[in-house]
Amino acid sequence: MASGKMEGPSAPAVRRDPYEVLCVSRDSSDQEIKSAYRKLALKYHPDKNASNPEASELFKEVAYSYSILSDPEKRRQYDTAGFEALESDGMDMEIDLSNLGTVNTMFAALFSKLGVPIKTTVSATVLEEALNGTVTVRPLPIGTSVNGKVDKQCAQFFGVTINDEQAQAGIVIRVTSAAQSKFKLLYFEQEANGGYGLALQEDSEKTGKVTSAGMYFLHFQVYRMDSTMNALAMAKDPEAAFFKRLEGLQPCEVSELKPGTHIFAVYGDNFFKPATYTIESMCSKSYEDTTQKLKEIEAQILSKRNDLRLFETEYRKALARFQEVTNRYSQEKQSVDELLKQRDSIHSSFTTVRTVVNASGSASGRSKYSNEEIRSESPADDGSVDGKDKSHKKKWFNLNLNRSDKKA
């Protein structure tokens, strides 16, 4: 549960210790923190305190404190270094659609359709009615299913009664929607006054062609996936999204149920229209192989999350090294190209070909002949091409004339 403002839980001007705000100790369990938050959030919710502006501010402070202590990593950071450790982290929170105006609801629906993760909370009206015990509870026997339709920001309640054998074997509650409606699966605990207090909630996720949510009370730790965490990681660094993908795993607070009647509800989480759904209750004794596979895969996923944390460090080092050698490759390539270019220029300087200079004084090109060739073809003093060749020809002519005279 949180404020109706869409921008998230802004830090109060004067920030108090979150443990002090929620009236819990530093060694309080997650469940104790959650229980304290829900009571205070319900007490100061804007819907119940329209004429009390101080209650609205207290509500924001409660929501801000819970956003820290409900996240294991943020709680660890705060316990280690206080608020300063959280300055760089965005503080996401849930919004109450029943407390939004039409325009803001339309914007929220648009952002959700575009893939922007928007957390929503159960309306204060539904929580108050449950706490007062004024809700209608329908029976949901083990091994049966019920189809239903629930209006937006409303809930339909079901009672699941289990015996000792069923409690020992384990219970599974699942809700699916073929229409891909958005909904929440809620689990309520019995309060001392006879009412019901919200203990667990699972948001529907799209799986194949349906949306679904489930609660698994199987006597071993089962995890749920907070998809918004991975979406935020992708927005900050798409490459890091892979490594943060399993960071959204959150342990379910309740892993087993005692014999008796337990209260579940389906909450309509669509922005504008009712949600259609099918809710089922099952005893895991009929699914022993499936239960064992789930236990094994949960352990493997948790182990893989730890592996990814170590691998990310290794990958980042390798990526930095790759960037370093890639930059050097570019530099070395440029250097080699420049050296070869200079060598080619020097090689071309070794030549006897002269540059012809035109009347303007600029070089227009190179002559076709060497200096020796130019000297050998230079004109003689008498204007002939070659003086030696001319005298030779003259003697040959005279010789022929002499021979002709003798014959005559």
C-alpha positions as CSV (number, residue, x, y, z in Angstrom):
1,M,0.0,0.0,0.0
2,A,1.3,3.4,-0.8
3,S,0.5,7.0,-1.7
4,G,-1.7,7.8,-4.7
5,K,1.0,9.9,-6.3
6,M,2.6,8.4,-9.3
7,E,6.1,9.9,-8.9
8,G,6.9,7.5,-6.0
9,P,8.0,8.0,-2.4
10,S,9.9,11.2,-2.2
11,A,12.0,11.5,0.9
12,P,10.5,13.6,3.7
13,A,12.1,17.0,4.3
14,V,13.2,15.8,7.7
15,R,14.0,12.1,7.5
16,R,13.4,10.0,10.7
17,D,14.8,6.6,11.3
18,P,12.6,4.1,9.4
19,Y,12.6,1.8,12.4
20,E,11.3,4.6,14.5
21,V,8.7,5.6,12.0
22,L,7.3,2.0,11.8
23,C,7.7,1.4,15.6
24,V,9.8,-1.7,15.1
25,S,13.2,-2.8,16.4
26,R,16.3,-3.2,14.2
27,D,16.2,-7.0,14.6
28,S,12.5,-7.2,13.6
29,S,11.6,-9.8,11.0
30,D,10.3,-9.0,7.6
31,Q,6.8,-10.2,8.6
32,E,6.9,-7.9,11.7
33,I,7.9,-4.9,9.6
34,K,5.2,-5.7,7.0
35,S,2.5,-6.0,9.7
36,A,3.5,-2.7,11.3
37,Y,3.5,-1.0,7.9
38,R,0.1,-2.2,7.0
39,K,-1.5,-1.0,10.2
40,L,0.1,2.4,10.0
41,A,-0.6,2.8,6.3
42,L,-4.3,1.9,6.9
43,K,-4.4,4.4,9.8
44,Y,-3.0,7.3,7.8
45,H,-4.3,6.5,4.4
46,P,-5.5,9.6,2.5
47,D,-8.9,8.0,1.8
48,K,-9.6,7.9,5.5
49,N,-8.1,11.3,6.4
50,A,-9.3,13.6,3.6
51,S,-9.6,16.6,6.0
52,N,-6.2,15.9,7.8
53,P,-3.2,17.0,5.8
54,E,-0.9,15.9,8.6
55,A,-2.1,12.3,8.1
56,S,-1.2,12.5,4.4
57,E,2.4,13.5,5.3
58,L,2.6,10.7,7.9
59,F,1.4,8.3,5.3
60,K,4.2,9.3,2.9
61,E,6.7,8.9,5.7
62,V,5.4,5.5,6.5
63,A,5.6,4.5,2.9
64,Y,9.1,5.9,2.5
65,S,10.3,4.0,5.5
66,Y,8.7,0.7,4.4
67,S,10.3,1.1,0.9
68,I,13.7,0.9,2.7
69,L,13.1,-1.8,5.3
70,S,11.0,-4.1,3.0
71,D,13.9,-4.4,0.5
72,P,16.7,-6.6,1.9
73,E,19.5,-4.8,0.0
74,K,18.2,-1.3,0.8
75,R,17.8,-2.3,4.5
76,R,21.4,-3.6,4.5
77,Q,22.7,-0.4,3.0
78,Y,20.8,1.7,5.4
79,D,21.9,-0.3,8.4
80,T,25.5,0.1,7.2
81,A,25.7,3.7,6.1
82,G,22.4,5.4,6.7
83,F,20.4,7.4,4.2
84,E,23.6,8.4,2.3
85,A,23.9,4.9,0.9
86,L,20.5,5.2,-0.6
87,E,20.8,8.6,-2.3
88,S,21.8,7.1,-5.7
89,D,19.0,4.5,-5.6
90,G,15.6,5.3,-7.0
91,M,12.9,4.6,-4.4
92,D,10.1,2.9,-6.3
93,M,6.8,2.3,-4.6
94,E,3.2,1.2,-5.2
95,I,0.3,3.4,-6.2
96,D,-3.3,3.2,-5.1
97,L,-5.4,3.3,-8.3
98,S,-8.5,4.0,-6.3
99,N,-6.9,7.2,-5.1
100,L,-5.9,8.5,-8.6
101,G,-7.9,10.8,-10.8
102,T,-9.1,9.7,-14.3
103,V,-6.2,11.5,-16.1
104,N,-3.5,10.0,-13.9
105,T,-5.1,6.6,-14.2
106,M,-5.1,6.9,-18.0
107,F,-1.4,7.9,-17.9
108,A,-0.7,4.9,-15.7
109,A,-2.5,2.6,-18.1
110,L,-0.6,4.0,-21.0
111,F,2.8,3.5,-19.3
112,S,1.8,0.0,-18.3
113,K,0.9,-0.9,-21.9
114,L,4.2,0.5,-23.1
115,G,6.0,-1.9,-20.7
116,V,6.8,0.6,-17.9
117,P,6.6,-1.3,-14.6
118,I,4.0,0.3,-12.3
119,K,3.3,-1.2,-8.9
120,T,-0.2,-0.9,-7.6
121,T,-1.6,-1.6,-4.2
122,V,-4.8,-2.9,-2.7
123,S,-7.2,-0.1,-2.0
124,A,-7.7,1.0,1.6
125,T,-11.4,0.3,1.3
126,V,-10.9,-3.4,0.6
127,L,-8.3,-3.7,3.4
128,E,-10.5,-1.9,5.9
129,E,-13.5,-4.1,5.1
130,A,-11.4,-7.2,5.5
131,L,-10.0,-5.9,8.8
132,N,-13.5,-5.3,10.0
133,G,-14.6,-8.8,8.9
134,T,-17.4,-7.4,6.8
135,V,-16.5,-9.2,3.6
136,T,-18.4,-12.1,2.0
137,V,-16.3,-15.3,1.9
138,R,-17.1,-18.1,-0.6
139,P,-16.0,-21.7,0.1
140,L,-13.3,-23.1,-2.2
141,P,-12.9,-26.8,-1.4
142,I,-9.5,-28.5,-2.1
143,G,-9.4,-29.9,-5.6
144,T,-12.0,-27.5,-7.1
145,S,-11.9,-24.4,-9.2
146,V,-14.2,-21.3,-9.4
147,N,-14.6,-18.9,-12.4
148,G,-15.3,-15.3,-11.5
149,K,-15.3,-11.7,-12.5
150,V,-14.2,-8.9,-10.2
151,D,-14.5,-5.2,-10.6
152,K,-11.5,-3.0,-10.7
153,Q,-10.1,-2.2,-7.2
154,C,-12.5,-4.7,-5.7
155,A,-11.9,-8.1,-4.3
156,Q,-13.7,-11.5,-4.0
157,F,-12.9,-13.6,-1.0
158,F,-12.6,-17.4,-0.7
159,G,-12.2,-19.8,2.2
160,V,-10.0,-22.8,1.8
161,T,-10.4,-25.4,4.6
162,I,-7.6,-28.0,5.0
163,N,-7.1,-31.0,7.3
164,D,-4.0,-32.3,9.0
165,E,-3.0,-34.5,6.1
166,Q,-3.4,-31.8,3.5
167,A,-1.6,-29.3,5.6
168,Q,1.3,-31.7,6.0
169,A,1.5,-32.5,2.3
170,G,1.3,-28.9,1.2
171,I,-1.3,-26.6,-0.5
172,V,-1.2,-24.7,-3.8
173,I,-3.5,-21.8,-4.7
174,R,-3.4,-20.6,-8.3
175,V,-5.3,-18.0,-10.3
176,T,-5.3,-17.7,-14.1
177,S,-7.0,-15.3,-16.6
178,A,-7.5,-16.4,-20.2
179,A,-8.4,-12.8,-20.9
180,Q,-5.0,-11.7,-19.6
181,S,-6.5,-9.5,-17.0
182,K,-4.4,-7.9,-14.3
183,F,-5.2,-9.0,-10.8
184,K,-3.7,-9.8,-7.4
185,L,-3.9,-13.0,-5.4
186,L,-4.2,-12.1,-1.7
187,Y,-3.8,-14.2,1.4
188,F,-5.3,-12.9,4.7
189,E,-4.5,-14.0,8.3
190,Q,-7.1,-14.1,11.0
191,E,-6.9,-11.1,13.3
192,A,-7.8,-11.1,17.0
193,N,-10.9,-9.1,16.4
194,G,-12.3,-11.6,13.9
195,G,-11.3,-9.7,10.9
196,Y,-8.6,-10.5,8.3
197,G,-5.2,-8.8,7.8
198,L,-3.4,-8.9,4.5
199,A,-0.3,-11.2,4.9
200,L,0.7,-12.0,1.3
201,Q,0.1,-10.7,-2.2
202,E,1.1,-11.9,-5.6
203,D,0.8,-9.8,-8.7
204,S,-0.3,-11.5,-11.9
205,E,2.3,-12.1,-14.6
206,K,1.9,-12.9,-18.2
207,T,2.9,-16.5,-18.9
208,G,2.2,-17.6,-22.4
209,K,-1.3,-16.7,-23.5
210,V,-2.6,-16.1,-20.0
211,T,-1.9,-14.1,-16.9
212,S,-1.4,-16.0,-13.7
213,A,-0.4,-15.9,-10.0
214,G,0.2,-18.6,-7.4
215,M,0.9,-19.3,-3.8
216,Y,2.8,-22.4,-2.8
217,F,2.7,-23.6,0.8
218,L,5.0,-26.7,0.3
219,H,7.2,-26.7,3.4
220,F,10.3,-25.4,1.5
221,Q,11.3,-21.9,0.4
222,V,9.5,-20.7,-2.7
223,Y,10.5,-17.5,-4.4
224,R,8.5,-14.9,-6.4
225,M,9.9,-12.7,-9.1
226,D,9.7,-8.9,-8.8
227,S,9.8,-8.1,-12.5
228,T,10.0,-4.3,-11.9
229,M,13.5,-4.7,-10.5
230,N,14.7,-6.2,-13.8
231,A,12.8,-3.5,-15.8
232,L,14.5,-0.7,-13.8
233,A,17.9,-2.4,-14.3
234,M,17.3,-2.5,-18.1
235,A,16.4,1.2,-18.1
236,K,19.7,2.1,-16.3
237,D,21.9,-0.4,-18.1
238,P,20.5,-2.9,-20.6
239,E,23.6,-5.0,-20.5
240,A,23.4,-5.3,-16.8
241,A,19.8,-6.5,-17.0
242,F,20.9,-10.1,-17.5
243,F,22.9,-10.1,-14.3
244,K,20.1,-8.4,-12.4
245,R,17.4,-10.7,-13.8
246,L,17.5,-13.0,-10.8
247,E,17.9,-10.2,-8.3
248,G,14.1,-9.8,-8.4
249,L,13.7,-13.1,-6.5
250,Q,11.9,-12.5,-3.3
251,P,11.3,-15.2,-0.7
252,C,7.7,-15.9,0.1
253,E,7.1,-15.1,3.8
254,V,4.8,-18.1,4.4
255,S,5.9,-21.6,3.4
256,E,3.3,-23.7,5.1
257,L,-0.3,-23.6,6.4
258,K,-1.8,-25.1,9.5
259,P,-5.0,-27.1,9.5
260,G,-8.1,-24.9,9.4
261,T,-9.8,-22.4,7.1
262,H,-7.6,-19.9,5.3
263,I,-8.8,-16.8,3.5
264,F,-7.7,-15.9,-0.1
265,A,-9.0,-13.2,-2.4
266,V,-8.7,-12.1,-6.0
267,Y,-8.3,-8.4,-6.4
268,G,-9.2,-6.6,-9.7
269,D,-6.1,-4.7,-10.8
270,N,-7.1,-3.6,-14.2
271,F,-7.1,0.2,-14.8
272,F,-10.6,0.5,-16.2
273,K,-12.5,-2.8,-16.6
274,P,-13.3,-5.9,-14.5
275,A,-10.9,-8.8,-14.3
276,T,-12.0,-12.3,-15.3
277,Y,-10.3,-15.3,-13.6
278,T,-10.3,-18.9,-12.5
279,I,-9.1,-19.7,-9.0
280,E,-8.0,-23.3,-8.0
281,S,-7.0,-24.9,-4.8
282,M,-4.9,-28.1,-4.8
283,C,-3.2,-30.5,-2.4
284,S,0.4,-31.2,-3.5
285,K,0.0,-34.9,-2.6
286,S,-1.5,-35.4,-6.0
287,Y,1.5,-33.7,-7.6
288,E,4.4,-35.3,-5.8
289,D,6.7,-35.4,-8.8
290,T,5.8,-31.8,-9.8
291,T,6.5,-30.6,-6.2
292,Q,9.9,-32.3,-6.1
293,K,10.8,-30.7,-9.5
294,L,9.8,-27.3,-8.2
295,K,11.9,-27.8,-5.1
296,E,14.9,-28.7,-7.2
297,I,14.5,-25.9,-9.7
298,E,14.1,-23.3,-6.9
299,A,17.4,-24.4,-5.5
300,Q,19.1,-24.3,-8.9
301,I,17.8,-20.8,-9.6
302,L,19.0,-19.6,-6.2
303,S,22.4,-21.1,-6.9
304,K,22.5,-19.6,-10.3
305,R,21.8,-16.2,-8.8
306,N,24.9,-16.5,-6.7
307,D,26.9,-17.7,-9.7
308,L,25.8,-14.7,-11.7
309,R,26.9,-12.3,-9.0
310,L,30.5,-13.8,-9.2
311,F,30.4,-14.1,-13.0
312,E,29.4,-10.4,-13.3
313,T,32.6,-9.4,-11.6
314,E,34.6,-11.6,-13.9
315,Y,32.7,-10.4,-16.9
316,R,33.2,-6.7,-16.0
317,K,37.0,-7.2,-15.7
318,A,37.1,-9.1,-19.0
319,L,35.0,-6.4,-20.7
320,A,37.3,-3.7,-19.4
321,R,40.3,-5.6,-20.7
322,F,38.6,-6.1,-24.0
323,Q,37.9,-2.4,-24.3
324,E,41.5,-1.7,-23.5
325,V,43.0,-4.0,-26.1
326,T,40.4,-2.8,-28.7
327,N,41.5,0.7,-28.1
328,R,45.1,-0.3,-28.5
329,Y,44.3,-2.2,-31.7
330,S,42.9,1.0,-33.2
331,Q,45.9,3.0,-32.1
332,E,48.4,0.4,-33.3
333,K,46.7,0.1,-36.7
334,Q,46.8,3.9,-37.1
335,S,50.5,3.9,-36.1
336,V,51.4,1.2,-38.6
337,D,49.5,2.8,-41.4
338,E,51.3,6.1,-40.7
339,L,54.7,4.5,-40.7
340,L,54.1,2.6,-43.9
341,K,52.9,5.8,-45.5
342,Q,56.0,7.6,-44.5
343,R,58.2,4.8,-45.8
344,D,56.4,4.9,-49.2
345,S,57.0,8.6,-49.3
346,I,60.7,8.2,-48.6
347,H,61.0,5.4,-51.2
348,S,59.5,7.7,-53.8
349,S,62.2,10.3,-53.1
350,F,64.9,8.1,-54.6
351,T,64.4,9.0,-58.3
352,T,66.3,10.8,-61.2
353,V,63.1,12.1,-62.7
354,R,63.1,15.9,-62.5
355,T,60.1,18.1,-61.9
356,V,59.1,20.4,-64.8
357,V,58.4,23.9,-63.6
358,N,55.9,25.9,-65.7
359,A,56.0,29.7,-66.3
360,S,54.0,30.3,-63.1
361,G,56.7,28.7,-61.1
362,S,54.7,25.6,-59.9
363,A,55.6,22.0,-60.7
364,S,53.5,20.7,-63.5
365,G,54.8,17.2,-63.7
366,R,57.9,15.2,-64.5
367,S,59.8,15.0,-67.8
368,K,59.9,11.8,-69.7
369,Y,63.6,11.6,-70.1
370,S,66.7,11.5,-67.9
371,N,69.4,14.2,-68.0
372,E,71.6,11.9,-70.2
373,E,68.8,11.5,-72.7
374,I,68.2,15.3,-72.7
375,R,71.9,16.0,-73.4
376,S,72.1,13.5,-76.2
377,E,69.1,15.0,-78.0
378,S,70.1,18.7,-77.5
379,P,70.6,20.7,-80.7
380,A,74.1,21.3,-82.1
381,D,75.6,24.8,-82.7
382,D,74.5,24.8,-86.3
383,G,70.9,24.0,-85.5
384,S,71.1,20.3,-86.4
385,V,70.1,17.6,-84.1
386,D,73.6,16.0,-83.9
387,G,76.8,17.4,-85.4
388,K,78.6,14.0,-85.5
389,D,75.7,12.4,-87.4
390,K,75.7,15.2,-90.0
391,S,79.4,15.0,-90.8
392,H,79.1,11.2,-91.1
393,K,76.3,11.5,-93.6
394,K,78.3,14.1,-95.6
395,K,81.3,11.8,-96.0
396,W,79.1,9.0,-97.1
397,F,77.6,11.2,-99.7
398,N,81.0,12.3,-101.0
399,L,82.1,8.7,-101.1
400,N,79.3,7.8,-103.3
401,L,80.0,10.7,-105.6
402,N,83.6,9.7,-106.0
403,R,82.7,6.2,-107.0
404,S,80.3,7.4,-109.5
405,D,83.0,9.7,-111.0
406,K,85.5,6.8,-111.4
407,K,82.9,4.6,-113.2
408,A,82.2,7.4,-115.5
